[in-house]
């Protein structure tokens, strides 16, 4: 159960981190009709996305060890990244809502895994 919660937390953190980084791209923001961001605001979001992806890697390694955990993480981020790329142009609000939910669920599932 602990490894399952860690893997779920890893997936949630990866989804949220990739969505945050995707929404920070200037070309993506222009294509989606979002306003331009200032340097400091954009830097904070890029840092948050990077930290979420690092947490995702740490959780995957914590779930299955250093050898299989990295493989799990690469497969997770690859499949989630493909889903993000395919769904973002057509369902921006759904991607935004799911990324916010994933950013909330990631620390909760990791805390539950460490508590058990």
Helices and strands as residue ranges (DSSP letters): H 2-23, H 26-32, H 39-88, H 92-115
